[in-house]
Every structure is written in structure tokens, then in C-alpha cells.
């Protein structure tokens, strides 16, 4: 019997994109699916659209709840699914028609409990920017944590071997989720709720297949939470770094995890500097001084093997280490970060 796949779609103020998203789900070549549209207190017409889709399609369900953010909305969905496996789709994204079929094929009739695919990044208008496609492989038992999950924490110092820790275009075992009471943290509490989920889920996964699929279309939205300037982004990145370092220090991959998470912190710092560049130079400079003076960041730089990084990355980190705030501020203002 074909497994039932639950698709959880958190919905918040996406009336511009929701039709395309739902159209792509109901037209999947794999038919044994249920679609949960969860309106997270939208202020536009998204909630009404969810109801209309539910009336139009027998396998689409519409729910409404008070706004609580992405992570907790996914939890709301997890409590209501009937499927054997679950995947997550962001409501401003969409899938190719074969996306779910390719994930289900990766289960190999239950041999694997989890399947991971890549994605295609697109502009707001739908133009392809680039494709992230991973080599096909199967990872079993202890290797799941040490040779798969660790790559979700960030790249190693001298290679780009990151697997994006997003929960979309992945198929998860509902049996594992319920057996271990797994749930998402709120992104309002921790800046990257997906990697926290991954750090818990892959502790219990026994066989993961990575497939060379890029059938998930991830929309680069310049107004999304991950792209817009937030004055507390750096502080939240430092808080998250401390949380994950503490969590991973209790695992068998602690040393490798530290290296990968620290490199990922450096990426987060660059992101902080590259956003908000339309502000006055004085405010940019003030933010740069704050970043360069942070003791957690400076300690991480001191302990990290910077010499193993590429020249541009090394130069960037050294500028922070030696607090070259003026140069960094000018580069940020000129959009050269």
C-alpha cells in the first residue's frame, strides 16, 4: 500500500503566491497526499483562500489560528496529520509535479526512514537563480549524525560541503516524530528553527537517502524574515550560536560541530553587515563597532583555524579580529560585503 504523505503549509499574508503553491501541490503525480493549509492569523485574503481550496479539493484541509510564527505553526500541523510521512512547504514556494513522487521513491519501500532533496532558487517573478542538487547517497545508523547532520551545521573550514538545513524537500518519518515527541522551537526564540529540528530528528533516524532532486522551488523574497534588515539580527545570531554550541558539546561530533557552527557564525556576521546598508553611514559604523567588539565572536575567531579558509574569507575575519571598523563600514555601505 502506498504511504500517505502529509504536506504542512504554514500560511501568513501570502495571497500573491498561495494559488501557485496550492496548484503545484494538488497536481502532484503522487496522489496519496493530504495537504494542511494553516493560516497563522493572516491579515490579507490568505485565510479565505485556504477555505476556498479546502472546499475545492477533498485532500486539502484549512485551519486558522492566532499568529505565533513559522515553527509553532508547523507544530500545529504535526498535531493534526494522518500521514505515514510528512514534509513541509513554505507558502510562497512551489513544487515541480514529480517532487513528492521522487521523495517517496527515495524511501525504497520503507528501507529508508528519511529522504532529502535539493532545491531550485528563484526570483520573486519565478526566474531561476541557481540549483542546489546533492549527489545521491544513503547514510545509515551512526553515520547519519556524524556524516550527514554535521554538514547541516555549516561547511568545514576548507571545503563547501554544506547541506542546507531546511525542512522543505525532505520527507520525515511520522513514526519517529511521535515516538520521540519531536517539535519545532519558535524562530522568535531561536533564529534558525530548522537546524534545531534537524539536531533532534537525525539523532533517531536510521537510514537517510539523499536524492539528486531540485524539484522544490524556493522563492528568494527580499521582504522575507531572512532577507530584511533586523537591528537585533547579530545579537540573535550570537544567542543561537551559544545555544547550538552548548547542545552539540554533549554529542560525539562536538569538535567537528564547533568548527562548522563557527564558520556558519562568520557567514551570519557577513549577512548582518550586508543588510541595512541603506542606513546612514554613522549607524552602519556603530553596528560594525558592536560586532567587532563582541567577546563571543572574538573568542571564536581566536580559536578558529583561519588559515584553512579562502583568501577573501580570511581577510574578512581578520578585519573583524583587528577591529577595522572603518574599512568594514565603507565596504558595507558600498555593498561589497
ABEGO torsion letter per residue (X at the ends): XBBBBBBBBBBBGAAAAAAAAAAAAAABABABBBBBBBBBGBABAAAAAAAAAAAABAABBBBBBBBAEAAAAAAAAAAABABABBBBBBAABBBBAAAAAAAAAAAGGGABABBBBBBBBBBAAGBBABBBBBBBBBBBEAAAAAAAAAAAAEBBAABBABBBABABGBBBBAAAAAAAGBBBBBAAABABAAAAAAAAAAAABABBBBBBBAABBBBBBAABAAABBBAAAAAAAAAAAAAAAAAAAABAAAAAAAAAAAAAAAAAAAAAAABGAABBAAAAAAAAAAAAABAAAAAAAAABBAAABBAAAAAAAAAAAAGBAAAAAAAAAAGAX
